[in-house]
Amino acid sequence: MSALCSVEVGQIFTPIKWAEWLIERWGIFDAWIDGASICDPTAGQGAFALALFRLARSRGVRVSPELLSRLTLIEVKASHLYAFQVKARRKFEIDFPVSQLLALDVITNPPNTDYDILFGNPPWANFADLSDSYKDRLKPYFVAEGLVPDKKRVLLGSSRADIAALVLKIVLGKLLRENGIGCFFVPLSLFSGDVHRGFRDYVANGRGFAVEEVCEFTGTKVFEGIGTSYCCVRFRMDVPHKFPVKYFRERGGEWIEHQAVPLKFPEDQWRVLQCGDTADLDSSIKVELSSDQKPRQGVNTCGANSIFMFEDKPTHLPEEFLFPLATKEIWKNGDMAPHKWILLPYDKNTGRPLSWASIELYAGLKQYLIEVRDKLEGRKGTLIRSAIGKGVWWSLLGVGPYSFAPYKVIWEAYGKSDFHPVILNSLEAQVWQANQAMQAFIPCWNEADAERICAALQHPGIPTLLRQLNGEGKCNWAQPGKIGKILSL
């Protein structure tokens, strides 16, 4: 269907030339000619079917009624199916049979039929990006397909689960015949993101499936204007999933074969091994951490950076609630002077937001927060809305006792390809803060512990693992969960 779409999310359709590329790579056209039944379960305006017609024309094959009887398009919007009919007639002089066009939501109302081959491009959209009404409809399906453990998790952290994972679980398990194959463009997070562990149980509708081959696009822009990393995948039903998986990456216009293995357990995110890499984990990566030293992300303003962050240290706010904010200059040129400051109206001993009674003791802070109250109360997101609903509208996320540890072993976590932890200690009695997802840190309460942990994090095996985990240059390069997992191996 589209690279970013659901029932009520914007649509970007697959270019026909890339639908044709997928079809040819995995022999789908030849299988169709030889008698296979084929279905695009999220067809949009029929790019994959049109690609079949174009291949037939280029090979001098007549698209007969018998061939058309073995090609089905499913699409939630009937207007898209009509647009496909018009294109088929105008471009290829094909009157596509209405009986092979099904206008329905394949998630909530899959047809009672099955096919030899599925192909296409399911919608890509995080659960959180869907409309509230569609979220309510889909919650039980996310749970039923094992993508989240319960409805509450759908609303909280697992709201990052992609609707593509849900579509694939349903269509693979319910629409494919025994040993059938499915070939799709999908977001790379299905294999590189921890949020999709539920997809990586390799079970759909009680049937096992295998990922047989992956092609990751690293240079080619199949979908213009899409920031999400993506790949195309061939699945096979009713066979056990096995590692290593054939994994191809673009390089210099060619597809170079690699191997993919899980980090440790089968449902873990994948490591992509180049020629010469070993699948064995480096047992010498050992960093002893106490229970309160979990790797953390930086402070999250929930879209209110302009309210909480300052280029210059403001004089109208009490100094005890202003903290130096880590910036790229620290890693770029070793500049340890603060270039930004962040306001945290919090109790440093408890890590909890100040009470309004405490805020009223500071006239400047009280006046400032009153001035920005409407903007703070208008912030979006389940967790911050919960705090606002409790009346603590000056809250931020990612703040706790760990935020006020006097030492932080901190690193750049977003969009990088190198891993350089440094130690930041108190500056003028105020502790440094990490900046949202840009940085992550481990809190320390004495200098010796910080030096020990920072030294251990210099292990060359850590950046090697981070690159194998496919985060290089991406938003999840060295996020806390990934580092925590590496340190727990």
C-alpha positions in Angstrom: 0.0 0.0 0.0 2.1 2.9 1.3 5.2 3.7 3.2 3.3 5.8 5.7 -0.3 5.1 5.8 -3.2 3.6 7.6 -6.9 4.2 7.3 -6.4 7.8 8.4 -2.7 8.5 7.9 -1.1 10.1 4.9 -0.2 7.9 1.9 3.0 7.4 -0.1 2.6 4.7 -2.7 5.3 2.2 -3.9 6.8 3.3 -7.3 6.0 0.7 -9.9 9.6 0.3 -10.9 10.4 -0.9 -7.4 7.4 -3.1 -7.2 8.7 -4.7 -10.4 12.2 -5.0 -8.9 10.8 -7.0 -5.9 8.7 -9.2 -8.2 11.7 -10.0 -10.4 14.1 -10.6 -7.5 12.0 -13.4 -6.0 10.5 -14.9 -9.2 6.9 -13.9 -8.5 6.0 -13.2 -12.2 7.2 -16.6 -13.3 5.3 -18.3 -10.4 2.2 -16.4 -11.5 2.6 -17.6 -15.1 3.1 -21.1 -13.8 -0.2 -21.2 -11.9 0.4 -19.5 -8.5 -2.4 -17.5 -7.0 -1.2 -14.0 -5.8 -2.6 -11.4 -3.5 -1.6 -7.9 -2.5 -3.3 -7.5 0.9 -2.8 -3.7 1.2 -2.9 -2.8 -2.5 -3.3 1.0 -2.5 -3.7 1.9 -6.2 -2.3 -1.4 -7.3 1.4 -0.7 -8.0 2.4 -4.4 -7.6 -0.4 -5.6 -9.9 0.5 -2.9 -12.5 4.2 -4.1 -12.3 3.0 -7.6 -13.2 1.2 -6.2 -16.2 4.3 -4.2 -17.3 6.5 -7.3 -17.0 4.0 -9.3 -19.0 4.1 -6.7 -21.8 7.9 -6.6 -21.8 8.0 -10.4 -22.2 5.3 -10.6 -24.7 2.9 -12.5 -22.4 -0.8 -12.0 -22.9 -2.6 -11.3 -19.6 -5.5 -13.7 -20.0 -8.7 -13.9 -17.9 -7.2 -17.1 -16.3 -4.2 -15.1 -15.1 -6.4 -12.3 -13.8 -8.5 -14.9 -11.9 -5.3 -15.7 -9.9 -4.6 -12.1 -8.9 -6.4 -10.4 -6.0 -6.1 -6.9 -4.6 -7.3 -6.0 -1.1 -7.5 -2.4 -0.1 -9.4 -0.6 2.6 -10.3 2.4 0.4 -12.6 1.5 -2.5 -11.6 4.7 -4.3 -8.0 3.3 -4.6 -9.2 0.1 -6.2 -11.2 2.2 -8.7 -8.1 4.2 -9.5 -6.2 0.9 -10.1 -9.0 -0.3 -12.5 -8.7 3.0 -14.5 -4.9 2.7 -14.7 -5.1 -1.0 -15.8 -7.5 -0.1 -18.6 -5.7 3.0 -19.8 -2.1 1.7 -19.6 -2.5 -1.9 -20.4 -6.0 -2.3 -21.9 -6.9 -4.7 -19.1 -10.5 -4.8 -17.7 -9.7 -6.1 -14.2 -12.5 -8.2 -12.8 -14.4 -6.6 -9.9 -14.6 -10.1 -8.3 -10.8 -9.9 -7.6 -11.0 -6.5 -5.9 -11.9 -6.6 -2.2 -12.6 -3.3 -0.4 -12.0 -4.2 3.3 -9.7 -3.7 6.2 -7.4 -6.7 6.2 -6.6 -6.3 9.9 -10.2 -6.4 11.2 -11.9 -8.2 8.4 -9.5 -10.5 6.5 -11.2 -12.6 3.7 -11.8 -16.3 4.1 -9.5 -17.4 1.3 -5.8 -18.2 0.8 -3.1 -17.7 -1.7 0.3 -19.1 -2.8 2.1 -15.8 -2.7 1.5 -12.4 -1.0 3.4 -9.3 -2.1 3.2 -5.6 -1.5 4.0 -2.9 1.0 1.9 -2.8 4.2 1.3 0.6 5.9 4.1 1.9 8.1 3.0 3.9 11.1 3.6 3.7 14.8 0.5 2.9 16.8 0.9 6.4 18.4 0.5 8.0 15.0 -3.0 6.5 14.4 -6.2 8.3 15.2 -7.8 7.6 18.6 -10.7 5.8 17.0 -8.5 3.5 15.0 -6.3 2.9 18.0 -9.3 1.6 20.0 -10.2 -0.7 17.1 -6.7 -2.2 16.8 -5.7 -2.6 20.4 -7.1 -6.1 20.8 -5.4 -7.2 17.5 -2.0 -6.0 18.7 -2.5 -8.1 21.9 -3.9 -11.1 20.1 -1.0 -11.3 17.6 1.5 -11.2 20.5 3.0 -7.8 19.5 2.4 -6.4 23.0 1.7 -8.2 26.2 -1.4 -6.3 27.1 -3.6 -3.3 26.2 -1.8 -1.0 28.7 1.5 -1.6 27.0 -0.1 -0.5 23.7 -0.8 2.8 25.3 2.6 3.2 26.9 6.0 2.2 25.6 4.8 -0.3 23.0 2.9 2.4 21.3 5.9 2.5 19.0 4.9 -0.9 17.6 4.4 -0.5 13.9 1.1 -1.3 12.2 3.2 -3.0 9.5 4.1 -5.8 12.1 0.4 -6.3 12.8 -0.6 -6.4 9.1 2.2 -9.0 8.4 1.2 -11.2 11.3 -2.4 -11.3 10.1 -1.9 -11.7 6.4 1.0 -14.3 6.7 -1.0 -16.4 9.2 -4.5 -16.1 7.6 -4.0 -15.6 3.9 -1.1 -17.8 2.9 -1.5 -21.5 1.9 0.8 -24.1 3.4 4.5 -23.2 2.6 3.3 -20.1 0.9 5.7 -17.1 0.6 5.2 -13.4 1.3 7.5 -10.7 -0.2 7.1 -7.1 1.2 8.8 -3.8 1.7 8.9 -3.2 5.5 10.4 -0.9 8.1 13.8 -2.1 9.2 12.7 -1.7 12.8 11.0 -5.1 12.6 14.4 -6.6 12.9 16.6 -3.9 14.4 14.2 -2.5 17.0 13.6 -3.9 20.5 10.0 -2.8 20.4 9.2 -5.6 17.8 10.3 -8.6 19.9 6.7 -9.8 19.6 7.0 -9.9 15.8 10.2 -11.9 16.2 8.5 -14.9 17.8 8.1 -16.0 14.1 4.6 -17.2 14.7 1.5 -15.9 12.9 -2.0 -17.3 13.7 -0.4 -20.2 15.4 1.8 -21.0 12.3 5.5 -20.7 12.3 7.2 -18.6 9.6 10.8 -18.1 8.5 12.5 -14.9 7.3 14.4 -16.3 4.3 16.1 -13.2 2.9 16.4 -9.5 3.6 17.6 -6.7 1.3 18.4 -3.4 3.2 18.4 -0.2 1.1 21.2 2.0 2.3 21.6 4.4 -0.6 18.7 4.0 -3.0 15.7 6.2 -2.2 12.8 3.8 -3.0 10.4 6.1 -1.2 11.3 9.8 -1.5 10.9 11.9 1.6 10.8 9.0 4.0 13.2 9.1 6.9 12.4 5.6 8.1 15.0 2.9 7.3 13.5 0.1 5.2 14.2 -3.1 3.5 12.4 -5.8 1.6 11.8 -9.3 2.9 10.9 -12.8 1.8 8.9 -14.8 4.3 7.9 -18.5 4.1 5.1 -20.1 6.1 5.0 -23.4 8.0 8.8 -23.8 8.2 10.9 -23.1 11.3 12.8 -19.9 11.4 16.6 -20.4 11.3 19.6 -18.3 11.8 21.7 -17.1 10.2 19.5 -15.2 7.7 20.7 -14.2 4.3 21.0 -10.4 4.6 22.0 -8.2 1.6 23.1 -4.5 1.7 23.6 -2.1 -1.1 27.2 -1.1 -1.8 28.4 0.7 -4.9 25.3 -0.3 -6.9 25.6 -4.0 -5.9 24.0 -6.2 -3.3 26.6 -7.6 -0.9 25.7 -10.6 1.1 25.9 -10.6 4.9 24.5 -12.8 7.6 22.0 -11.8 10.3 21.9 -13.4 13.8 20.1 -12.4 17.0 22.0 -10.5 19.7 21.5 -13.4 22.1 18.0 -14.9 22.2 16.0 -15.7 19.1 13.5 -12.8 19.6 16.3 -10.3 20.1 17.2 -7.6 17.6 19.5 -8.8 14.8 23.2 -8.3 14.4 24.3 -8.0 10.8 27.7 -9.7 10.3 30.1 -8.8 7.6 32.6 -11.2 6.0 35.1 -12.0 8.8 32.8 -11.1 11.7 32.2 -13.8 14.2 28.8 -14.7 15.6 30.3 -15.3 19.0 29.8 -12.6 21.6 32.8 -11.0 23.2 32.7 -12.3 26.8 35.3 -9.7 27.9 32.7 -6.9 27.7 31.9 -6.7 31.4 30.8 -3.5 33.2 29.6 -4.0 36.7 26.7 -1.7 37.5 24.6 -1.3 40.7 20.8 -1.5 40.6 20.5 2.3 40.4 22.9 2.7 37.5 20.6 1.7 34.6 21.6 3.5 31.4 19.3 6.5 30.9 18.1 8.8 28.2 18.3 12.5 28.7 15.7 14.9 29.9 12.6 15.1 27.7 10.7 18.4 27.5 7.9 16.8 25.5 8.1 19.5 22.8 8.8 22.4 25.2 12.5 23.0 24.5 11.9 26.7 24.0 10.5 26.9 27.6 13.0 24.8 29.5 16.2 25.2 27.5 18.3 28.4 27.2 21.3 29.5 25.1 22.4 31.8 27.9 21.9 31.2 31.6 18.8 33.2 32.5 19.1 35.7 35.3 15.4 35.9 36.1 15.2 32.2 37.3 16.7 30.8 40.5 20.2 29.3 39.9 19.5 26.2 41.9 17.1 24.9 39.3 19.3 25.7 36.3 21.6 23.0 35.1 24.3 22.8 32.3 23.0 20.9 29.3 25.3 18.6 27.4 25.8 19.6 23.7 27.8 18.4 20.7 30.7 20.7 21.5 31.8 18.3 24.3 32.5 15.5 21.7 33.4 17.7 18.8 36.3 19.6 20.3 36.4 18.7 24.0 34.8 22.0 25.0 33.5 21.5 28.5 32.1 24.9 29.0 28.2 24.9 29.0 26.6 26.1 25.8 23.0 25.6 27.0 21.1 25.5 30.2 18.0 23.6 31.2 15.4 24.5 33.8 14.4 21.6 36.1 11.8 22.7 38.7 12.5 19.5 40.7 13.6 18.4 44.2 17.2 17.2 43.8 16.9 14.8 46.7 13.8 12.9 45.5 13.9 13.5 41.8 10.2 14.6 41.9 8.7 17.8 40.6 8.5 20.6 43.1 5.2 21.2 44.7 3.4 24.4 43.8 3.8 25.5 47.4 7.6 25.2 47.0 7.5 27.0 43.6 5.7 29.9 45.3 8.7 30.5 47.4 10.6 31.6 44.3 8.8 34.6 42.8 10.8 34.6 39.5 10.2 30.9 38.9 6.5 31.1 39.8 6.0 34.1 37.5 7.8 32.4 34.6 5.8 29.2 34.9 2.5 31.0 35.1 3.4 32.9 31.9 4.0 29.6 30.0 1.3 27.5 31.7 -1.0 27.3 28.6 1.8 25.9 26.5 2.9 23.4 29.1 -0.6 22.2 29.6 -1.1 21.8 25.8 1.7 19.2 25.4 0.9 15.9 23.8 1.7 12.3 24.8 0.3 9.7 27.2 2.8 10.0 29.9 3.1 13.8 30.1 -0.7 14.1 29.8 -0.9 11.9 32.9 1.3 14.3 34.8 -0.7 17.3 33.6 -3.9 15.6 34.5 -2.6 15.3 38.1 -2.0 19.0 38.2 1.8 18.9 37.8 1.9 20.7 34.5 5.5 21.8 35.0 6.8 18.2 34.8 9.2 16.8 32.3 10.0 13.2 31.4 13.3 11.4 32.1 13.9 13.1 35.4 14.5 11.2 38.6 17.1 10.8 41.4 19.6 9.6 38.8 19.4 13.0 37.1 21.1 14.6 40.0 23.9 12.2 40.5 27.1 14.3 40.8 28.9 12.3 38.0 27.6 11.1 34.7 29.3 8.8 32.2 27.7 10.2 29.1 27.8 9.5 25.3 26.1 10.6 22.1 23.3 8.2 21.4 21.6 9.5 18.3 22.6 9.4 14.6 26.3 8.7 15.3 28.8 6.0 14.1 31.3 6.3 17.0 31.0 5.7 20.7 32.9 8.0 23.0 31.8 8.1 26.6 33.1 11.0 28.7 32.7 11.9 32.4 30.8 15.0 33.3 30.9 16.2 36.9 29.3 19.0 38.8 29.7 22.5 37.5 29.4 25.3 40.1 27.5 22.8 42.3 25.0 21.9 39.5 25.2 18.6 37.7 25.2 18.2 33.9 22.0 17.0 32.2 21.8 14.9 29.1 19.7 16.3 26.2 16.7 14.1 25.4 17.4 11.3 22.9 20.6 13.0 21.7 22.6 11.6 24.6 22.4 8.8 27.2 24.3 8.3 30.5 25.0 6.1 33.5 24.7 8.0 36.8 27.5 7.7 39.3 27.8 9.0 42.9 31.6 9.1 43.2 34.5 9.9 40.9 36.2 6.6 41.2 33.1 4.7 40.1 32.7 7.1 37.1 36.3 6.5 36.1 35.9 2.7 36.4 32.7 2.6 34.3 34.0 5.1 31.7 37.2 3.0 31.2 35.2 -0.2 30.9 33.0 1.4 28.2 36.1 2.1 26.1 36.1 -1.7 25.1 36.4 -1.8 21.3 33.8 -4.6 21.2 31.0 -2.2 22.1 31.1 0.0 19.0 31.6 -3.2 16.9 28.4 -4.6 18.4 26.6 -1.3 17.9 27.4 -1.3 14.2 26.3 -4.9 13.9 23.0 -4.0 15.6 22.4 -1.7 12.6 22.2 1.6 14.4 25.1 3.4 12.6 23.9 6.9 11.7 20.4 6.1 12.9 18.3 7.5 15.8 18.9 4.3 17.8 22.7 4.3 17.5 23.5 3.9 21.2 20.3 4.4 23.0 20.1 3.3 26.7 18.2 0.1 26.1 20.7 -1.1 23.5 23.7 -0.3 25.7 22.0 -1.9 28.7 21.5 -5.0 26.7 25.1 -5.1 25.6 26.4 -4.7 29.1 24.1 -7.5 30.4 25.4 -10.1 27.9 
